[in-house]
Amino acid sequence: MIQKIREAIGLFASNFVLFSLIVLTVWLPGSIMLIYLRLYVFPGMTGGDELRMTMQELRVSQFIEGSFGTLYVGALIHALAQLKQGLNPTYRESMTHAGRKCFKLFGTRFATGLIVVGGLILFIVPGVVLALRYALIDAAVILEGVEGSKAQKVSANLTQGKRWKILGTMILTYLGLFISSMIVSFILYLPLSLIGQKDNFGIELIYQCIASILSALPIIVLFLFYWDAKNQQPVV
């Protein structure tokens, strides 16, 4: 588990500029919109209720991710596959490839999400198992060109015998991201607290962009599981 995370961090660090450009294609305008709504729109809509503001922000964030997330996820996966083959992917090439596959990925994600949510509604454990079973559908769609049930089948085969390892690795990854986000938040907001200022659009935007860029790490970790599982398959 730790080895996968270390490899993911190494890939992330050595290709930081490319990965940042890919992620911020969606999340720079997304972050600007979120921060504007948080500071100037949601307080009036909710009467300053922090919980309602958080829920509104979460809905908008989910909408952005659901509508446009397939574009940057697809581009990251394409770039990662090129890097693992010793090639040098470009921003334009990665985004173009993702643009051709994003609608397939959206449809597959949507159908798979309904299955996982159904499992969660019935009982938590089946939902978690289904989420792990289909954890590698993004890479299957982007790199193999399959979609729907075929992508689900590819993911199910590749995750067989590795699902709890994937779960443990992802828990550690998100824990590390949480700690990193807390450290970044402390560093950025400390000067504001010293001068008694609570909100600052620029600081909010920097923090949001950094958090978005760091969110590439779980995608890289899952890609590495996919890549290793494919290379472990017997050649037919």
QUIWOTA-V485445 format. One record per pair of residues at least 12 apart in sequence whose ideal C-beta (glycine too) atoms are under 10 Angstrom apart, sorted by the first residue. I is the first residue (numbers start at 1). J is the second residue. Records with the same first field share a line. If there is no record, write none. Layout:
# QUIWOTA-V485445
I: J, J
This chain:
# QUIWOTA-V485445
1: 165, 166, 167, 168, 169, 170, 171, 172, 173, 221
2: 169, 172
3: 169, 224
4: 165, 166, 168, 169, 170, 172, 173, 220, 221, 222, 224, 225, 228
5: 169, 170, 172, 173, 176, 217, 220, 221, 224
7: 220, 221, 224, 227, 228
8: 80, 169, 173, 216, 217, 218, 219, 220, 221, 222, 223, 224
9: 173, 176, 217, 220, 221
10: 220
11: 79, 80, 83, 84, 216, 217, 220, 221, 223, 224
12: 80, 213, 214, 216, 217, 219, 220, 221
14: 83
15: 76, 79, 80, 83, 88, 89, 216, 220
16: 213, 216
17: 91
18: 75, 76, 79, 83, 88, 89, 90, 91, 94
19: 72, 75, 76, 79, 80, 91, 94, 213, 216, 217, 219, 220
20: 91, 209, 210, 212, 213, 214, 216
21: 72, 75, 90, 91, 94, 95, 213
22: 71, 72, 73, 74, 75, 76, 78, 79, 89, 91, 94, 95, 98, 213, 216
23: 72, 73, 75, 76, 209, 212, 213, 214, 215, 216, 219
24: 72, 209, 212, 213
25: 68, 71, 72, 75, 91, 94, 95, 98
26: 64, 65, 67, 68, 69, 70, 71, 72, 73, 75, 212
27: 61, 64, 65, 68, 69, 72, 208, 209, 211, 212, 213, 215
28: 205, 208, 209, 212
29: 64, 68
30: 60, 61, 63, 64, 65, 67, 68, 69, 208, 209, 212
31: 61, 64, 204, 205, 206, 207, 208, 209, 210, 211, 212
32: 201, 204, 205, 208, 209
33: 60, 61, 64
34: 57, 60, 61, 64, 204, 205, 208
35: 57, 199, 200, 201, 202, 203, 204, 205, 207, 208
36: 201, 204, 205
37: 53, 56, 57, 60
38: 53, 54, 56, 57, 60, 199, 201, 204, 208
39: 199, 200, 201, 204
40: 199, 201
41: 53, 56, 60
42: 54, 55, 56, 57, 60
61: 208
65: 215
66: 106, 109, 110, 113
67: 106
68: 102, 106
69: 102, 105, 106, 109, 138, 215, 219
70: 98, 99, 101, 102, 103, 104, 105, 106, 107, 108, 109, 110, 138, 141, 142
71: 95, 98, 99, 101, 102, 105, 106
72: 94, 95, 98, 102, 212, 215, 216, 219
73: 98, 101, 102, 105, 109, 138, 139, 141, 142, 216, 219, 222, 223
74: 94, 95, 97, 98, 99, 100, 101, 102, 104, 105, 106, 138, 139, 141, 142, 143
75: 89, 91, 92, 93, 94, 95, 96, 97, 98, 99, 101, 102, 142
76: 89, 94, 98, 138, 142, 216, 219, 220, 223
77: 94, 97, 98, 101, 105, 138, 139, 140, 141, 142, 143, 219, 220, 222, 223, 226, 227
78: 93, 94, 95, 96, 97, 98, 100, 101, 139, 142, 143
79: 91, 93, 94, 95, 97, 98, 220, 223
80: 94, 139, 142, 143, 216, 219, 220, 223, 224, 226, 227
81: 94, 97, 139, 142, 143, 223, 226, 227, 230
82: 94, 97
83: 223
84: 223, 224, 227, 228, 231
85: 227
97: 142, 143
98: 142
100: 142, 145
101: 138, 141, 142, 143, 145, 147
102: 141, 142
103: 147
104: 141, 142, 145, 146, 147, 148, 151
105: 137, 138, 140, 141, 142, 147, 151
106: 141, 147
107: 141, 147, 148, 151
108: 134, 137, 138, 140, 141, 146, 147, 148, 149, 150, 151, 152, 155
109: 134, 137, 138, 141, 147, 151
111: 134, 137, 147, 148, 149, 151, 152
112: 130, 131, 133, 134, 135, 137, 138, 148, 149, 151, 152, 155
113: 131, 134
115: 127, 130, 131, 133, 134, 152
116: 128, 129, 130, 131, 132, 133, 134
117: 130, 131
118: 130
119: 131, 133
128: 163, 167
129: 163, 164, 167
130: 152, 156
131: 163, 166, 167, 170
132: 155, 156, 159, 162, 163, 164, 165, 166, 167, 170
133: 152, 155, 156, 157, 158, 159, 160, 163, 166
134: 151, 152, 153, 154, 155, 156, 159
135: 155, 156, 158, 159, 162, 163, 166, 167, 170, 222, 225, 226
136: 151, 152, 154, 155, 156, 157, 158, 159, 162, 166, 222, 223, 225, 226, 227, 229, 230
137: 150, 151, 152, 153, 154, 155, 156, 158, 159, 222, 226
138: 151, 155, 219, 222, 223, 226
139: 151, 154, 155, 158, 219, 222, 223, 224, 225, 226, 227, 229, 230
140: 152, 153, 154, 155, 156, 157, 158, 226, 230
141: 154, 155
142: 223, 226
143: 223, 226, 227, 230
144: 226, 230
154: 226, 229, 230
155: 222, 226, 229
157: 229, 233
158: 225, 226, 227, 228, 229, 230, 232, 233
159: 222, 225, 226, 229
160: 229
161: 229
162: 225, 228, 229, 232
163: 225
165: 225
166: 221, 222, 225, 229
169: 218, 221, 222, 224, 225
170: 218, 221, 222, 225
172: 221
173: 217, 218, 220, 221, 222
174: 215, 217, 218, 221
176: 214, 217, 218
177: 211, 214, 215, 217, 218
180: 210, 211, 214, 217
181: 207, 210, 211, 214, 215
184: 206, 207, 210, 211, 214
185: 203, 207, 210, 211
187: 207
188: 200, 202, 203, 204, 206, 207, 210
189: 203, 204, 207
191: 203
192: 204
